[in-house]
């Protein structure tokens, strides 16, 4: 792979990581809002819970491969 190609690929990986981190934080914040409102049994909360688990697994993969500090 050429240097420009490698740099472009690295930038794409970093963009994906940033998006996952941002979405994880937003999901956790929204879950907290629902929790404070006593809506932990709502469909929205449960959907966010599943999404949080998926995002956490993605972040774990980045960590396992040394891509997150």
Residue, then its C-alpha position, 0 to 999 in steps of 0.5 A: x500500500x502506498x503512503x498516501x493510501x495508508x494515510x487515507x486509510x488511517x484517517x478513515x479508521x480514526x474517523x470511525x473511532x471518533x464517531x463510535x466514541x461520540x455516539x457511545x457518549x451520546x447514548x449513555x447521556x440519553x440513557x441517563x436522562x431516561x433513567x432520571x425520568x424513571x423510564x428504564x422500562x421503556x422501549x427507547x431505553x431498551x433500544x439504547x441499552x442494546x445500542x450501548x452494548x454494541x458500541x461498547x463491543x466496538x470500542x473494546x475491539x479498538x482497545x484490544x488492537x491498541x488503537x485506543x489509549 
